[in-house]
Amino acid sequence: MRIAISGSHSLGKSTVVSDWAATHPSFHKEEEPYRALGLHGPYEILFRENSTRLQNGIQMYYNISRIHRYSSPADNVIFDRAPVDYLAYSQYTANQQTTDIDDEFVASMIPPARESLDHLDILAFVPKSDTWPVAMEEDGIRPVDHAYRDDVDAIFKQIYREGRFNVMPTQQAPILIELVGPAEQRLHQLQNAILELQQRTKLAG
């Protein structure tokens, strides 16, 4: 089962990934590209209006390359972020008109992001929810900026709820779900999605 957790920062995505991996030892946890390439890697990766084509591009293509390592639904893996995430963050920076990221660059990211999604079984979006607010975490890594998080979350909602960029593949698309509520509830929602997918596969077979 190949799962990716997607959404704006500081909303509990990494908690979902860590909690799932801790309670499902058969699953391999794929680290967030920023942590692999920037925090623990050789690249300087900036946020907000300072992101560049190189920085967002290497993160997306790293994410895609890792996804392609798992060719079968029998592979148990959970990803912290999906290629779609870099469309949302790049669009935010394009809107600021402060670096070399522009609408044309964002458009160029759509085909490879779309192509990679047929290698996922479940794409789980974590939206910001007024009924279950998540406090910003001052961990020295992620920007503590509510407006930034909200603006990126709005782009994610346009992508997943309104079909912006038409990013979902027409064939072999992953199940798209939303994870809301406390941590335990999110894990339960993810488990239900797996059971639904398994049931579909059984009926199709």
PyMOL commands that set and color helices and strands:
alter all, ss='L'
color gray80, all
select helices_A, chain A and resi 13-23+33-39+48-50+53-67+84-96+103-119+146-162+164-166+183-204
alter helices_A, ss='H'
color red, helices_A
select strands_A, chain A and resi 2-6+28-30+77-80+122-125+175-178
alter strands_A, ss='S'
color yellow, strands_A
deselect
rebuild
show_as cartoon
